[in-house]
Amino acid sequence: MIDKTLINTLTEMAKEEKKVNEFKKRLRVKGKVVAKGLTKKGNITITVKEKDDDFKFTILKSHKESFALAEKLEAGRSVSVMGIPKFRMIICTKLKVLDKGIDGSRQRKLEVE
């Protein structure tokens, strides 16, 4: 019999690394909702503007909590969205409305003379 402790340890390490890499690939955006629409199949699409970039997220009907929250969203609300980039779309995995809003101010360094 071959001792499989090393193989089992390596398998678990590979699973952990795969999970970490999948989490790193997720897109995280904080911004304002610019547009909201429906797809042919009844899923909701929202466009979020972060600084100069627009990101189009698709919220699936099967994600009940996010879908219910997205139905109540209006344009101009500040949101935090996390999604997984798939073929030609970004599928929303987490949607959160920000109560404080996004601060549009810029920071500048003070020069001391």
Secondary structure as UniProt FT lines:
FT   HELIX           5..25
FT   STRAND          27..38
FT   TURN            40..41
FT   STRAND          44..50
FT   TURN            51..52
FT   STRAND          53..59
FT   TURN            61..62
FT   HELIX           64..72
FT   TURN            75..76
FT   STRAND          78..86
FT   TURN            87..88
FT   STRAND          89..97
//
